Amino acid sequence: MEKVCPVCNALITVTALCPRCGLRLADGGAVENFLGPYSPYMEVNSLQRGGADTQCVHLLYCPHCGYDVRAAWELVTV
């Protein structure tokens, strides 16, 4: 059995709302895929999955007002 991200694998849908304008946030994908695991502009800890590879951190953004935030999902066994 392997552990996978439920968002990356379309097992769940992101339903978060933008705190600025109230519209639905879009999933920009896993942060480590978006920025790269060794981005020189961010701390390495902010790009890696949570403790012992138990979480996948995604960039959520509002296509209307530009707000963005990171959100983590626990990996699930499939």
WOQUIUR-V598876 format. One record per residue. N is the residue number from 1. BURIAL is 1 if it has 16 or more other C-alpha atoms within 10 Angstrom, else 0. Layout:
n=N burial=BURIAL
n=N burial=BURIAL
//
This chain:
n=1 burial=0
n=2 burial=0
n=3 burial=0
n=4 burial=1
n=5 burial=1
n=6 burial=1
n=7 burial=1
n=8 burial=1
n=9 burial=0
n=10 burial=0
n=11 burial=0
n=12 burial=0
n=13 burial=0
n=14 burial=0
n=15 burial=0
n=16 burial=1
n=17 burial=0
n=18 burial=1
n=19 burial=0
n=20 burial=0
n=21 burial=0
n=22 burial=0
n=23 burial=0
n=24 burial=1
n=25 burial=1
n=26 burial=1
n=27 burial=1
n=28 burial=0
n=29 burial=0
n=30 burial=1
n=31 burial=1
n=32 burial=1
n=33 burial=0
n=34 burial=0
n=35 burial=0
n=36 burial=0
n=37 burial=1
n=38 burial=0
n=39 burial=0
n=40 burial=0
n=41 burial=0
n=42 burial=0
n=43 burial=0
n=44 burial=0
n=45 burial=0
n=46 burial=0
n=47 burial=1
n=48 burial=1
n=49 burial=1
n=50 burial=1
n=51 burial=0
n=52 burial=0
n=53 burial=0
n=54 burial=0
n=55 burial=1
n=56 burial=1
n=57 burial=1
n=58 burial=1
n=59 burial=1
n=60 burial=1
n=61 burial=1
n=62 burial=1
n=63 burial=0
n=64 burial=0
n=65 burial=0
n=66 burial=0
n=67 burial=0
n=68 burial=1
n=69 burial=0
n=70 burial=0
n=71 burial=1
n=72 burial=1
n=73 burial=1
n=74 burial=1
n=75 burial=1
n=76 burial=0
n=77 burial=0
n=78 burial=0
//
